[in-house]
Amino acid sequence: MPPLETYLQEATEEPVFLGLSGDTPCFTADFSALDEATVHDQFCDAAAFMDLRSVAGNLGPASAAIAATAHGLVTWHLTNPFCSSCGARTQLEPAMRSTSRAPTPW
């Protein structure tokens, strides 16, 4: 299996930090710009895009919560690219990776 960095190069944006699951840091990344063939070639034979609602029932409570949070954060970053106060394009906060901020304070 290729190193994680290889996969993350295929992401649309930088990974977003979700928090810790025990002692393990959890991140999400947006791979929605990839087509099915690229997913198959870059990740593994078993990889495929699936709607979260169709697989959520197969996940345990902790995994379902992580998956729902990941989906929510990626969707929020995709649909809210501008600051609601000043209108500037937001950028991921480097230290947090889950917070978007306008480049300059208003």
Helices and strands as residue ranges (DSSP letters): H 4-8, E 16-21, E 24-28, H 36-42, H 52-55, G 56-58, H 61-79, E 91-92, E 100-101
